[in-house]
Amino acid sequence: MLRLIRSSGSNLTATPYLSFTCWFILCYSVTGCRTDQTGNSVKPTAFHTDLEETAIQEPYKYLNQGSFSENKISDSPDPLINYKWSRLDSNLQIYNLHPVDIITSDKESFKNVKSGPTSFSNIEVTGTGSLRFDFGTVSAAWLEFDSPDFNGEVRLSISEYNQPAILNEGPAFPEKTAKPVKYGETYRLELNKELYEGVRFGWIHVDKIDKPWHITNIRLVCQIKPVNYEGSFACSDHELTRIWYTGAYTVKLNLLKNYFGAILMDRGDRISWTGDAHTSQAAALVAFGNYEMIRENIRRTSADFNGIASYSLYWILSLVDYVNYTGDKKLLAEMREPVIKKMQHGEKLYGTKVKLGFYGWDERLGAGFENPDNPENQLAYRMLFIQACKALSQVYQAIGIQDDAVGYEKLADKKLSELRLDKNWTKTLGLHAAADAVGTGLLNDTEKKILLNLYKNPADNVSFSPFNQYFIIKSMSQLGLYDEALTSINDSWGGQLRMGATTFWECFRPQWSEVINPLDPVPNGQCGYTSLCHPWSSGVTKWLSEEVLGIKPLAPGFADFMIKPNLSKGLTWVNGSVQTPHGKITCGYDREKGTAELVVPKGTTGSFAIPKSSGILKLIVNNKTVLEAGMKPDTLESVTEDAGFVYLNNIKPGFYSFEIKYKKERSAEKVKEISAPLLSGIKENQTSGQKKFGKDGSIFFNQNGVNKHLVNLPVYIDSLTWKHSGPGAPGLLFMGDKPENKSADNQNIPFVLGALTTRNPSACTQTIYLDIFSRKPGGYTFSVFVKDLEKKQTRFIVELFDLQSKNIVSVPSLIEETQNGKYITFTCAKPVRVRISHIRGGNALVSGVFFQ
């Protein structure tokens, strides 16, 4: 329900340069919110967004040149989902967001808490303690509160999760907690010169009080780039609809004045990354159609090189995507020299052991910066280069630049022919390289059949980087694996939503939900402290528009296009639209009802692929029968078919209504969910109970000093290694003469302990690994011993991987409260990698490994 409230004044004191006569509050429902009558935990039934100008100078103007509509979309986490600008410019604008939930454990220190979620709040502060504010969704924002009678001392905190954020070294404020800056009766948290951070939660910590005082307004001031939702998506799977809008919102929050941003939280790397922008721009094409900004971002980044070889090729694919959607021949011609330079550089690297720098955070991709030049990444880079050649050939062919089209086609064919000299070349590819190979569109049926084996296990089909997951689901649809693609979408992006996400994360593992509660801090790693608003994870929005809704350009600028809804067994209907230079293409298809509607804009010609489902008895278009049982499609003008679809071709501009009579009704079946089977021989993790740890052998890290380990490995362990230098190398902790209590479980634990540790808070050093290689018949059992030697209430996660495939093979163990030491025990049949990743507190660490 939309509610508009007007007021003739405000309880704030305006400075001379501000004037206003009215303000607005927009409210709309949020699923699952409630009100607690105690006044200590308040969950209103709506977001509270207002345009009241604050009493201090803000860096941008409040929302203007637009208005709210009643077209509410409850599946979107965007508070401005139904705000539409009548005029778009490059300047950022702001709005206020009030909390939807307030919690305090210090009930006697705060009175009238239930007034907090409005601009009429009047919380009385009578003692020390903390208030936590949940604003219901992540925003690009800064935290402010007003008080006419503040006294004492306070600190403010912000976070994307439910504890005050702490990040790695690099930004001015790695800990997102500080004393506010006072402006009259307003108090603002200022953590960087641009003010904004990624914020869902805020805190007021009252450290000292002289006498009772009042909080009269608590708010996020949220910045936003004016952009309208020109595209849309909805389907019978509520979660998929949420995923589409969450991906779009994640990109929207990171749109800055002149370029696509890559992260909200300031952790020291808040710059434009050309590779990240590929998936961000992909989502923007279908959600916003903000062609001018995408064009300028492509121009702006045409000479950029972030030290990552693959990112230059993603820039090529971004250019091709943009031209296919817009038909902008002028930009393609303008970018010819950057294209040539990037492709010549790529060809020079091709076939050598490329210094890739980075290919993704997944273990199979070398875990970010730890081992980026591994064989899988080398193969993936070659596939990506061939893919870029083919994409350029097709787009140059489409706009009539024959010399370049032929040149890049020959180059793609040449490189693929060289690979095919080895008849088993496809068998060397892992999942990520296979996805890039399928993306070339050049594989034959035999090669595709071999690669299908890589997609058999749903648990292995999820990449740790949702960025890379986009290319995996693209490859799945190209191989016809739509059900499998939707399963992996449910696992990756749906899994984030089930853990409380309102924007998509930099990294995610579905298994985290087994040990981490929704909205809790998540593991950090090679990326540093994990970003929970990372637009590189939004490629799924474009995939849903192109593969489920099914709208794709067949010629640049949608001069010719295809609509081909792909409904898996779990979907019954889909509808939505995609913006084109000629206007919106709109499609709605309902398999159960046997209906469809299309809107084809002027200047375009399209084809509509109607799923055969159980068989079409009759097809009626605009009240005219065009197909009946017994009629052969190939005898009808502009009607063709294949095994799964009937195609209506050469559809001219206009509105079309379809009635489709199927042979029988099809009942919806649930899409299968992920089942993460354990590797043969792996047992569930144990943290206590077993005695005589290390009876076969052990290793104590840094026991006799830095890099002086006490090693007594059993004969069945061929090697136990970890990274010694460079990114990902562990810290080395030696406790010296500080005594530690012996473990009750293992009297072999010495009084003095050392450890391998993460190197917190240095950037990108929040994880370490141990590789254990053994071929012992019947398997082997080992225990990792951890203890909070730093006494910093450290929380971390321990994960187990198959050492050869690098697939995760066990439910993670969440490790906390280890002051007295803790064992995590595994029984394995193969060589494994143990990954230890920091979450909260001091360094994640491991003191020893015991074999028994």
N, C-alpha and C positions, 0 to 999 in steps of 0.2 A: 504494500500500500504506500502510495506517495503522499507525503504530508508537507505542506508548505506553511511556515510560520513566519509572520512578520512582526517586527517590533519597531517602535519609533525612537528607541534610544539604546543605550548600553550602560552597563555598570562599570565600564572601563573609562579611564581618563585619557582622552585623546591628546596627542601632542599637536602643536600648532599646524604642522604640515599635513595632518590628516583630517578629513571630514567625511562623515557618512551619516546617513539618515535611516538606513534600514539594513538588516542582515537576514540571512536565510539559513535555515537548517533543513537539510534533505535527509530523510530517514527511509530505509527500506530493509526488509526482513533478512535475517541471516539464520540459516538452518542451525538448530541446536542451541541457540542462546536461551538463557533463562534469567529470572530475577530471584535473588536471594533476599528474603525479607529481613534478614538479620542486619543488613547494612554493612557487613564485612566482606562479602563477596557478591559483586553485582554483575549480572549478565543481562543487559537489556536485549530486547528482541530486534534491535536494528543497529546498523552503523549510524554514527552521527557525524555528518559532514556539514560544515558551515562556511560561509564566505564573509564572516565578520572580520573587518580589518582590525588587526591588533593595535595596541597603543604604542608600538615601537616601529621603527623603520625596518621593513623586510626587504630582501634583495630583489623581489619580483612583485608584479602586480597580482591582485587576486583574479580569479577566473573572470574572463570577460570575452565579449564577442561570441557568446554562445548561450545555451539554455538547457535545462533539464527537460526530459520528456517522461512520460509514464510508461515507456517501453522498458520495463525492468527485466533484467536477465539474472535470475537468482543463482545461476551456475558460475557467474563471474565473481572473482574476488576483488574486482576493481570498484572502488566507491564512486567512480565517475562513469560507470558503464553506460548510463543513460544521459550523459552530458554531451551535447553536440555543438561544436564550434561552427559558426556561420562563416568565419574567416580564420584561416590558419596562418600564423607567422612563426618565425624562428625563436621568438623570445619565450622563455619559460614563464609559467604562471604558478600560483600557489592556491591552496585551500587548507582549511583546518579540519582535523580529524580528532574526534573525542573518543575516549575509551569505551569499549563495550563490556569491560570486566575490570573490577578493582578488587585486589586481595591484600589483606594485611594480617600478619600474625600478632600484631601489637594492637589488640582491639581497644585497650584503654587509652592509647595515645592518639586515636583518630576518631572523631565523631562525625556523624552525618555523611558517611562514606557513600551512601547510596545516591547522593546528589552529584557525584563525580562525573558521570557520563553525559553531561550537558555543559553548555557555556554558562549555565546558572549555578554551577557547583559552589558549594559553601562548606567545604570540609574544615572542621575545626581541629587544629593540631594542639594537643595538650601534653605531649611527651615525646620522647625519642622513639625511633623505630623506622620502619620502611613501608611504603605503599608501592604495590606493583600494579601497573596499568597495562591491560591488553587492549590494543587498538583494533584487533580483529583481523588485520591483514598487514603484510609488509608494505611499507611505503618508503619513498625517497624523501626523507624528512629530518627535522630537528625538533627537539622537545622543549616546550616552554610551559611555564605556569605563571599565574598572576596572584598577587597577594597585596592587600592594602596595609597590612600590619605585620609583615614578616619580621622575625627576630631570631637570633641564634645562628646555627650553622647547618647547611644542608649540602648534600651532593646529589647529582642527577646521574642516572645510568640509562643506556639504551641497549637493545639487542634484537636480533632476528629470532632468538629462541628465548626460553623462559628463565634464563639467568643472565645477569649483566655480562655483556660481551667482553671477552679478552682475546686479542688477536696477536699475531706475531710482530716482531720488530719491523719498523719501516715507517709507519705513519706517525704523526705528531703525538697521537694518543692511542697506543696499542690497547690499553685498557679503556673501554668506552664509559668511563666514570670520571666525573670532574665536578668541581664547584661551578655553579652557574654564573653567568655574567649578568649583572643587574642593569636594567634600563627602566628607571622609574619604578613602577609597581610590577614590572614584568621581569622574569628570570629565565634566561635562555642557556641551554647547554651548547657550547661551541667547541667542537672537537677538531675542526679543520677550517680552512679559510672559505671553503665552499659551503659549509654548514651541514649539508645533507650526509646522512648515513643510511644504511638499511635498517629500518626500525619497524618492529611489530610491538615490542614490549618497552615500557619505560618505567623508571623507578624514581621516587623521591626518598632519599635517605636523610632522616632528621637526626643529626649527630649531637646537637645541643639546642636547648630551648630556654629562654629567659621567662617568657610568659606565653599564654595561649595566643595563637595566631591562626589565620584562615587562608585556605587555598580557594580562590574564587573562579579559577578557570585552569584546567589542565588540557593540553592539546599537543598534537603534532602539527607542525606547519609543513605541509607536503608540497614538494615541487613536482611539476608535470609539464611535459612538452605537449602543446596543443596538437592533437591528432585524433581523428575520428575512426570509429569502427565501421569501415566500409564493407568488410567481409563478415560472414556469420557462419555458425555451424551448430547443429543440434542433431541428436540421434536418440534412438531408444535406449542406449546405454548412457545413463546419467553421468557416469564417471568420465566417459570419453568427451562429453560436452564440457565438463569441468576442466579436463585436460586442455582442450582447445583454448578456452578462455584464460586459463592460468598461464599457458605459454605466451599468449598475446600480451597479457598484463605484465609478465616478466620483462618482455622486450620494451613495452611502453615505459616502464619505470626507469629504464636505462637510456632512454632517448635524451640526449643533451642538446644544447642549442645548435651545434654544427656537426655533430657526429653521433654514431652509435657507441654508447658506453658499454663496458664489459662486466662491471661489478658495482654493487651499491656500497658495500662496506669498505671503508678506507683502510686497507691493509698494506698500502704501499705500491700496489700495481693497478691503480685505477686509471688506466690509459686505454686507448683504442687498440684492439688486437685484430688484425686482418682476418685471421682464421676464425676466431670467435664470431666475427661479424657475418660470416657466411650463413650460419644457421639463424642468427638474429634477423638478418635481412630477408631470409626465406620466410620466416614467420610474419614479418611486417608486410611482405607482398600480399599475402592472403588475408591478413587481419585488417590492415589499415590502408593498403594501396597508396602509401606515402612516397610516391615515385620520386618526387623532387629531392627529398632528403636522402633516399637510397642512392640516387644518382650522384649527389654531392659527396656522400660518404665513399663511394667507389672512386671518384676523382681524388678525394682527399688522401686515400690510402694507396693510390696507384704506385707510389714510389716507396711505400713503407716496406721494411723488412725487419721483423721482430727476432731474427736469428733462428727462425723455425722454418725449415725448407718447405714443408707441406703447406704452410699458410699462403705462400705465393700462388700455389695451385688452387687453393680454396678461393682466393681472390678472382682467379680466372672463372671458376664455376659461379661465383656471385655475379660477375659481369654477364655471363651467359643467361643466368636466371632472370636478371633484370631485363635484358633485351627481349627474352622470350615473353615476358609479361607485359612489356611496354611497347615493343616495336621501335625502340629508340636507336635507329640506325646511326644517328649523328654521334651519340656517345661511343658506340662500337668503333666507328671510324676514328674518333678522337683518341681512343685508348689503344690504337693499333701498336704504337711504339712500346708502351708498357707491356702489352701482351707479348710482343716479340722478345723483349728482354727477359721476361719471366720464363717464357717457354724455352728460350735458348739456354738460360741458366738451368732449367729443369732437365733438359736433354744432356747438358754437360755432366750433371750429377747422376743421371740415369746409368745404372750398370756398375757404378762405383760403390764403395762402402760409404754412403752419404753420412755426413755429420748432420743428422736430422734435428738434433736439439730437443725435440719433443714430438710425440704423436698422440698422446692421450694418457690419462691417469691409470688406466686399467693395468692389472698385473701382467696381462698378456702383451701389453704394449710397452713393457719396460718400466711401469710404475712412474710415469712422468719423466723426471730428470735422472732417475737412477740408472737406467740402461736404455736410452732412447734409440740407440743405433743397432738394436738386436735384429736378427734375421727376419722376424715377422714384420717389423716396421720397414725394413728395406724392401720387402716384397710389396707391402701396402703402398709405399711411395711410388714404386714402378706402376702399380695398377692405377694410382691416382693420376700419374702423368699421362698414361694412355687415355684415361677417362677425360682429362682436360683436352687432349688432342681431339678426341671424338666429339666432345661438346662444341669446341670451336669450329670444327669442320661442319657440323650440322647448322650452327647459327650463321656462319658465313655463306653456306649454301642457300639458306632460307632467304637471305637478303641480297643474294646475287653476286657475292664477291668470290668468283670461282677459283682464282689462283690460290687464295688462302685456304679455301675449303678443300681443294684437292691436295694441297701441301700437307695440311694437318691430318687428313684422312690417310695419306700414304705413310706419314710418320707413325700413326697409331697402328696401322697394319704391319709395318715393318717391326715395330717393337713386339707386337703380339706374335708375329711369325717367329721371331728369335726365341721367344719363350717356348713356343710349341716344338722346337727342336728336341726338347726334353718331353717325351710323351707323358711323363708323370708329373709335369710341372704343377698341375692343380693340387696334387696330393701334398705339396710342400706348404700350402697356404693354411693359415689359421683363420679364425672367424673374421677378424677385422680386415685382413688382406683379401679374404674371399669376398667380403662385402664390397670392397673397392673394385675387385675384379668383375663382379656382377654389374657394378655400376657403369662399366665401360659399354655395356650393351652389345658386346662383340663375342661373347662366349657361345660355343656350339652346344648342342643338346647333351653330348657326352660329357663335356666339361661341367655343365650345370648339374648333371646327375651326380657326378663325383662330389661336387661341393654341397649338395643337399645333405650329405652325411654330417656336415658340421652344424646343422640346425636341429638335430634330433632331440637334444636335451634342453628343455626350457630353461633350466637353471643356468646353463652355459651360454644362453643367448642374450644375456644382459651384460652390457659393458658398464664398468664402474663410472665411466664418463657418459652422461646423457648426450653430450655432443657427439661422441662416436656411435652411440646407440641410434641416432638418426640415420646414419649410413647403413646400419645393420637392418633396420626396419624397411628402408628403401630397397635393399637387396632382397629382402623377404618378399615384398610385393612384386618385384621383378621376376622372382622365381615362382610366383603364384601361391606363396605361403601366407595368405591373409590371416587365417586363424592363428598361426604361430606369431605373426607380427602383432596381432591384438593381444595375445597372451603376454608378449614381452613388454608391450606398452602398459598393460595392467601391472606388470611386475615393477617396471622402472618408474614411470611417471605416476601411475595409480598408487604405487607404493609410497611415493613421496606425499601424495595427498592424504593417505591414510595415517601418515605420521604427522599430520597437521600443517603441511606446506600450503601456503597461499601464493608462493612463487617457486620456480624450479631451481634446484640446487646444482652446484658445481660438480659434485660427486654423489653417488648413491648406490648402496647395495641393499637389495630387498631383504637380505638376512638380518639387517640391523633391527628390523621391527621385532625380531625374536627376543632382543635383550634391551632395547632402548625404547622408552615411552614416547608417545607423541609430544612434540614441542620441546623435548629435552635437547641439550647439546649433543651434536653428532661427532663421530670421529674426525680427527684432522689427519693430515698426511703430507705427501710430497707437495701438494698444492699450498701448503701452509695451513692456516685455519680455514676450514671449509666455508665457502660462501653459500648462503641460502637464498640468494637472488642473483642468478647467473644466466644471462640471456642466451648463452651458447647452448643451453639445454632446451631451447624452445623450438627446435626443428620439427618436433612432433606436430605442431600446429599446422605447418604446411603439408605434412604427410596426410593428416586427416582430411584436409580440404581436397587434396589431389587423389587420394586413394580410397577413402570411404565415401565422401561426397562425390568424388570422382571428376572434378572440373580441372582440366589441364589445357594449356595452349598447345596447339599442333603447328601453329605458325606464329612468328613474332607479333606481339600485340594482340593476340587472340583473334587475328583475322580469320583463323580457322581454329576450332577447338573441339575437344571431346568431353562429354559427360558420361562417366561410366561408374555408377555406384557399385561398390564392392561390399556387400553386406555378408559378414560371416554368419555362421549358424547362430550366433548370439545376438544378432541385430535384426530388427524388423523394419525400421524406417530411418530415413535421414533427410535433412533439408538444410539449406544454407545458400550462401552467395559468395561470389568472388568479384572484386572490382577489376575492371579492364579500362583501357583508354576510351572505350566506346560506351561505357556504362556497366551496370552490374549484370552478370550472368547468375540467374537464380534457378535452383533445382530443388524439388521436393519429391521423394519417392517413398512409397509405403507398400512393402511387399504383402503384408497381411490384408490390407484393404484393396490391393490391386489398383492403386492410383498413382499418378505422377503429374507434376506441373513443371513447366519450363518457362523462363523468360529469356529471350535471346535479344540482345541490344542491337541497334542499327550499326551497320559497318562490320558485322561479323557473320560467319556461317559456321554451323556446328553439326556435330553428330551426337546422338543420344543412344547409349547402349543400355538396353533393357534386360535385366537378368532373366534368364529363362526359368530359373527356379525349378519347379517340378514339371514344367512344360506349359507353354502358352496356348490356350484354346482360341482366344480372340484378343485382338488389339484394336482399340478405338482411339483415334486422335481427333480432338475437336469435333466429336460426335460422328466421325466418319470411320467406318471399319477399313483398316488397311491390311489386316492379317487375320485369317481364320484357319482352323485346323484343316489340313488338306491343301492349303495354298503354300507354294514354295516361295520363300523370301526372295530367291534369286530371280523369280519371274516378275517381281514388283520393282518399280522404279525407285531407286534410292533406298532399298531395304536389303540388307545382307544379314548373315548370321555366322556364328561359329559355335563351338560346343557349349559355351556358357551364356551367350548373349545374342539378342536380335538387335541389329543396328539400324537406326533411322538416320540416313546421311543427308548432307546438304540442307540442313534445317535453316530456313531463312529467319530474319528478325521477326519477333512477335511473341505472343503468348500461346502456350500449348497446354492442353489438358488431355490426359491419357487415362483410359480405362483398360486394365489388363486382367483378363480372366485366366486364372491358372487352373491346372487340372485338379489340384487339391490344395487345401490349406496346409501351410507349414507351421508347425509350432516352434517357438523359439527355444533354443538350447543355450545353456550357460557356456560362456567361453571358459575353457579349462584354465585353472589358475596354476601358478608355479608350484612345482614340487621339487624341492632341492635335495635330491638323494645324496646320501653320504658316499664317498669313495669306498669301494669294496675294502673292508678291513678297518675302516675308521669307526671308532666308537664315540659316543657322546663325551664331551669334555667333562672332566671331573675336577673339583677344587679341594677335595678333602677325602679322608677316609682310608686311603691306601698307605700302608706302612712300608718301610724298607725301600724308600726311594733311592735309586742309584746303586743297587746291588751289583749291576753289571758294569757300571762306569759312570763318569760324570765329567762336566767341565764347569769350573768356577771362573767367571769373567773378571779380569783385573784383580785377581785375588792377591797377587804378590806385588802389586803396583800397576801403574798404567801400562797397558799392553803386555802385562805379565800374567797370563792365565794359567790356572791350575787344571791341567788336562789329563784325563785318564779315560779315554773313550774305549768302549768295547770293540772287539775285533769285527763285529758285524756292522759297525758304522764305518763306511768308507771315508766319509768326510763330514765335517760340520763347519760351515763357513758363514760369513756375513760380509757386508761391504766395508772395506777398510778406508776408503778415501773418496773425496768428491761428494756431490749431492747424495744424500741418503746415508752417508757414513755415520755410525753411531757416535755419541759422546762416550767418554771413558771416565767412569767414576771409580775412584779408589778411596776408601774410607780411612785408610791409614791405621792408626792405633785405636780408633773409636770402636769399642766393643759392641757386639750385637748379641742378643739372647739366642741360645740354641733353639732350633725348631723341635717341637715335641714329636713331630713325625719323622724326623731324620736327624739322628745324633751326629751324622757326618757333616752337617752344616757348621762351618767354623765360626769362631767368635767374630772374626773380621770379614766383612763382605764388601765386594766391589760389584760393579754392574756395567753392562752396556746400556746406554740411555739414549733417548732422543735428545736433541740439542735445543730444546725450547728456551727462549722464545725466538731464536733465529728463524728467518723465513724458510719454509720448505724443508724443515728438518724435524717434523713431528711424527716420524715413523721409522722403524728399523725392522730388519728381517733376519731370520736364521734359516739357512738351507741345510737340511739333513738328508744325506744320501746313504741309502742302505738297500741291499737286495736280499736281506735275510729271508730265507724260506719260512713261510708261516707268519711273517710280519714281526713287528717289534713295538715295544711300548716305551714311551718317554714322558717325562714330566718337566715342565718349565717352572722354575721357581722365581717368584717375584716378591718384592718387599719394598715398602715405601721408605727407602733409606733417607730421602730428603725431608720426610715428615711434612709433606705439603698437601695431604689429602688428595693424592693423584688418582684420577680415574682414566682408564684406558681400555682398549679392546684388543683381544687376541683372536686372530683368524688363521685358518689353515688352508693351504693350497696344495694341489698336486704340483710337484716341482717341475714336471715335464710340460704339462698342458697349461699350467698356471691358472686352472679353474679352481674356484673355491669349493671345498669338499666337506665342510663341517659348519654347523651353527656356531657363530662367534661366541666368545666368552667375554662378558663385561666384568672388568676387574676394578674393584674399589675396596676401601677399608682393608689395606694390606699391611697395616702396621706390624702385625705379628707374622707376616709371610703367608704366601698362598701358593699352592701347586695347581697347575692346569695339566691334565693328563690326557694323552692321545695314544691310541693303538692304531698302527698304520701298516699297510701292506706294500706301500711304495715310498719312494723318496718324496719329501714334503718341504714346503716353505712355511715357516711360522712368521706371520706379520703382526707386529705390535704397534698400535697406533694410539697416540695421545688423544684424550678428550678434554680433560679439565685438570687444573691443579699443576703440580710440578712436572717433572719429566716422566714419561713412560719408561720402564726399565726392565731388564731381566738380569738376575744375578747368576743363575746356573741352569744347566740342563742335566737331568738324571735319567739313566737308562735302566730298565728292570724288566 
